[in-house]
């Protein structure tokens, strides 16, 4: 429809790294979305950016009316361990002004649907237990809680736990045994 805003999910280009860093830094400042306590600059995130590959571990950029509003990525889980090559860690971040509008759900669905292409069979999300928004999003897309490390993350003003959520991609019955730690 003419005049309607457009949402796109695509691969990033190098010149967009600063926008991705700013979105990540919002999550750092928020204090519930990452374990980082200090913000990053573009140069510090360059190696992270270079470690991703469209054919194996992509970064997915979300644009809305041509403005970058978020991104997600797949990263190797336990890199170098060949028996774990079909497992990836999924991460996703949205500009806080665009959260709660369904964009995260569209992004996560795109990532899940792309797993077959990049030969990923299992997705793992590792997140802070105080990150309730991301937990809801993961559950909505069929992820199950596989683990909970209680009171292991120490910020200056609080302690929280770390959750592990998992999804066996493409399985109709995603009932995986999990244990509480």
N, C-alpha and C positions, 0 to 999 in steps of 0.2 A: 504494500500500500504506500502511495506517495506520502511523504511527510512523517511516516512512522519511524521511530528510532530503530536502529538495527543492532542486534547482538551477534557478534562473531567470536568463534574460538579458532585460533590458528597458532602456528609456531611463531616465536618471537624472532626479531632481528637484533643484532648486537647493539644497535643504537638505542634500543628500548630498555636496556638493563637498568638504567637509572629509575625508570618508572616502577620496575619490579622491586628494586631495592627500597623505594619509598613506601610501597605497599607492605613489604616485609617489616620495615621499621615501624609502621603503625602497629603491627602485631606485637613487636617488641615493647613498644610504649604501653600497650594495653595490659601487658603482664599476665595474660591468661592463655596466650596462644603459642608461645615458644618458650624454650628454656633460656633464651638469650636475655641478658640484662643490659647490653650495650648495643647501640645502633651500628649499622654497617654503612660503609660508603661503597661506591661503584667498584672501585679497585679491589676491595676486600671480597666482593661477591663474584668477581670475574672468574675465578677458578671453579666455583660452583656452577656458573653458567656454562663454561667450557666442558664440564664433565657430563653434560646432557647431550643426547643425540636423538634426532628425530626418528631414527630407525630402531632404537633400543630403549632409551630412557628420556622421553621427550619432556619439554616444557610446553604447556598449553597457555596461551595468553587469551584473556577474555577482554573484548572491546565492546563498548556500548557507544553508539554514535561516534565511532572512530577514536574514542578515548579509552586507554587501558584502565580497566577497573579491577582486574584481578589476574591471578594465574594459578596454575596447578602444575605439579611435576611428578614424574616417576623417577625413583632413584634405586640403585641396586641395594638389596638387603644383604648384608654380610658379604660385601664385594670381594671377589676373588675365590669364593667357595663355590665351585662348579655345580655341586649338587643343589645349590640354592639359586641357580640362574633364572628360574621361572618365577621367583618371588620378587616383588618390588614394593618399596615404601611409597605410599601416596601422600602428597602434601598439597594443601590448597589455601590460598589467601585472597581475600577480597578487600578492596578499599572499604573502609568502615561506612562511608556514606551510601554504599550499594548493598550492604548486608541486609538480609531479611526480605529480599525481593525475588528470591528464586534463582538468582544467578549462580549461587554456589551449587545448587542442585543440578542445574544444566551442565555446569562444568564437570562435576563429579560423574554424571551420567556419560558425558563425552569420554572422560578418561577410562571409565570401566569398559565402554564399548570399544575403545581402541586397544585394549589389552590383547585381544586375539592377534592383531596386526603385529604387535611388538613381542609376541610370544610370552606374555605374562599370564600365569595361571592363578596366582595368589597375590592379593593386595594386602598390605599391612599398613595401618595408620598408627603412628605412635604420637600420643598427645597428652597434655596435662589434664588431670581429672577435673580441673576447674573450668575447662573449656567446654561448657555445656552446649553452646551452639554447634560446634563441630561434632560432638557426640550425637546430637539429634540428627544432623545431616547424614552421618555415617549410618545410623540405624535405619533411617528412611530408605537408604539404598542397599539394605540387606547385610551390612556389616554386623558382626557379632563381637561381643567382648571376649577376648581370648586371654587377657591378663590384666592385673592391676597391681602395681608396685606402690604401696601406700607410703606416704610421708617420706619420699626420697628426694624430692626436688626442693632445694633450699634457696629461696629468694631472701633479700635483705629483710623484708617485712612479713613473710609468710612461708609456710611449708605446704607443699601439695604432693600429690601422687602422679604417677605416670600410667596411662592406660595403653593397652594394645588392642586394637580392633582389627579384625581380619575378614576377608571375603575370598571365598574360592570362586573365581570368575567363571561364569557359565554353568555353575551347578544349580539345579533346581532346588535341591534341599541343602541349604547352607548351614546345616547343624554340625558345628565343629565342637569338639570337647574343649573346654577351657578350664583353667585353674586360677584360683585367687592366690596371689603371693603376698 
